[in-house]
Amino acid sequence: MSEAERGVFERALGEDFARLHPMMRRRFGVGVAAGYACIGTGTMHEIRRGPWWARPFLAIGSSRNIMFPEAGREVPFRIDNHAYVDDFGRETVTFVRTMAVRRGRRRRFDATMIYSERRGRVVDYLGTHQHLAVDLELSVTDGGGLRLASGEQRFYEGPLAFRFPLLLSGRAHLTEHYDDERGCFVIDLEVRNRLVGLLFGYRGEFTCEFPPAGDLPIALKPYREERRE
């Protein structure tokens, strides 16, 4: 397989990609050359948030689909992974999570991911306008799951560009694996700040369908794309 045919996560993980569970390889193998998408549906058994005074910051993030202030249990959940080529010619994979946090209220957590040749890793653009670019550190667990930790964060808006201090933000830690006995994917995410602890998190499970790739649904594409990595 040529480098151009390898998906975003396979390029980032290199030979370790083969250590993923077969269903994890299929899920994170979504790419332009792969020719399929991944649509997951399931339940977040718990959505949790940090101290009460963190809610205003989470509410601000919800305006751009970056976290949200609600908490809950047994929340219906959907994730949409589609591969496309962005306006700058980069292969991109959507990670759009939609959660029905209560009757009449849905929240989204949007991300679009590329493989950065310059940085040698996946860069995760958060939100509807890709204002925040986050380096991702990926590894494979002994059981064939995926472990993800966020690293350096950069803020971009017009001519403004600066490294976002982690002291004022949070670091995400995510694990995901496939449970053979139950036939589902299991996910656990925490976003923590070094000083105040937990800011946001969720844990749940879902199953996936892998439909043939088609046109990217316009509602899943960011409103604005950022060239800077």
N, C-alpha and C positions, 0 to 999 in steps of 0.2 A: 504494500500500500504506500502510495506516495505521500509526502508531507501534506500536500494540498487536500488529500482525501481524509486525513485524520481530523477528527472533530476537536473542538476547543479543549475538552477535558482530557482527551487522549494525548494531545500535544503537551499539555501541562504535566501530566503524570508520567509520560514516557512509558518505559517498560512496566512500571507498576500498574498501569491500566489493566493489564492482563490478570492481575491478582484480584480485581474486583469480582464479586459474585456475578454470574452470567446475567442475571436480571438487572443488576446495577450497571454492568457494561452496556446493556441495551438502553437503559434509561439515560445514562450520561454519554451515550454514543450518538445522541441527536446531533446532526450536523447537516450541512448543505448536501454533501456527497452521500450521506446515509439515506436520504430520501424519505424520512418519516419524522413525525412529530411525537410528542409524549404528552398525554392528557391524563392527569391523575385526579381522582376524586376520593374523598374519605372524610375523616373526622379529626379535628384537633381536640384531644381529650382535655387539654388545658391550655388556655392562653393566659399568661400572667404578666404583670407589670410591676415596676418598682414603687418607690415611695409616692405618696399623694402629690408631692410637689414636683414630681417628674411629669405628671400628666399634661401640663401646658406645653412642654417641649415635645411630647409624643403627639399632641394635638396639632402642633405646627407641622410636624413631619407628615401627618395624615393628609395635609393639603397637597402634598406632592407624592403620595403613596409610598412614604418611608415610615414604617411603623405606625401605630395608632394607639389611642389611650384606653380602649376597652379591654376588659378581661372577661373570661368566661370558660365554661366547660361544655364538652360535647358539641363543638361548633362545626357545622358543615364547612367543607374545605374543598378547594379546587386549585390545581397548579397547571399552568400552560407553558410547555416548552416547545418553542418553534425556532428553527434555524433560518437565518436570512442573511443577506449581504447588506450592510448598512450603507449610508450615503458616502462613506469614505472608503468603501471597498473591503471592509473587514467582515469576516464571518462572525456572526453574532447569534447568541442563543438567548431567548426570553426565559425569564423565571418570574412569571406573574402569578402570585398567590392571592386568591379571593376567598374571603371568609365571611359567612353570614353571621355576624356577631350578635344580632338580635333581629326580631321581626322588623322588616322594613329598613334594615341597616346592613349594608355590605361594606367591608373594608378591603383595600388591596395593598399588597406589598410588592412593588414592582422592582425588577432588576433586569439588566441586560448585560451579558458577559461576553468578553472577547479574549482571545489569547494574544498577549502582547509579546512580540518578538524582542523588543528592546528591553522589557523587564523580565522576560523569561518566565512569565506566570500569567494566570488568569487575572484580568482586571474586571471588577464588578462595578458597573454604573448603577447607582441607586436612584429610584424615583422616576417621575414622569419626564423630567427635563435633564437627567444625567448630570446634575450639578456636583454630585459626589462620586469620585472614582476611588475604589478601594482595592488594594492588592490582596489576593487570596493565597493562603498557604494550604496546600492540599496534600493529604496522605491517605494511604489505604490501611485499614485496620486488619488485625490478624484474621478476623472472620469475613473479610471481603467487603466490608463496608467502607464508606467514605467519611473522612474527618476533614473539616474545613475550619480554618481560623482566619479572621480578617487581620490585616496588617495596616500599613501606612494608608492614610486617607488624604485625598486632595480635593479641594473645592474649586470649581470653575464656574464663572459667570461673567460673560462678556470679556473685558480685558483683565478682570480680577482672577488671580490664580494664587493659591497658597496651600501649604501643607496644614491640614486640620489637626490641631493638637488633640491627642487621644485623651488627655486629661479632661477635656471638655466634651468628649464624645464617649463612645463605647466600643468594645471589641467583641465581635460575634464569634461564638464557638458552636459549630453544628456537627452533629453526627447523623448519618443515615445508613440503614442497612436493610437487607431483604430477609424477611422471616419466612423460611421454607414451610414451617408447620402451618402457619396461618395464611400463607400465600399473599403477603402484603409488604409494602415498604413501611419502615418505621423511622420517624424523624424526631429530632430533639434539637432545639435551638435556644441559646441564651445570649443576650447582649448585656454585657456588664461594664460598668465604669470602675476604674481603679479605686476611686474614693468612696462612691456611694453603693457599689455592688450592683445588684440586678436592676436593669432598666426595662427589659422586655424579654419575653420568651414564649415558646410554645412547644408542645409535644403532641404527636398524633400518629396516625397510620392512614395509608391510602393504597388503592390499587390503580393500575395504569392501563390505558389503551395506547396503541401505537399506530395511529392512522397514517396513510400515505401523506407526504408533505404536499401542501397546496399553497395558495397565496396566504401570506401572513395576515391574519385578521387585523384590520386597522386599529381596533381598540387596544391591541396588545403592544403596539409600537409606541416608543416614547414620542412626546410632542417635539422634543428637541434632541439632536444628537451632538455629542461633544467629540471633537477630534483629539484633544489632548488626553494623553493616557496618564 
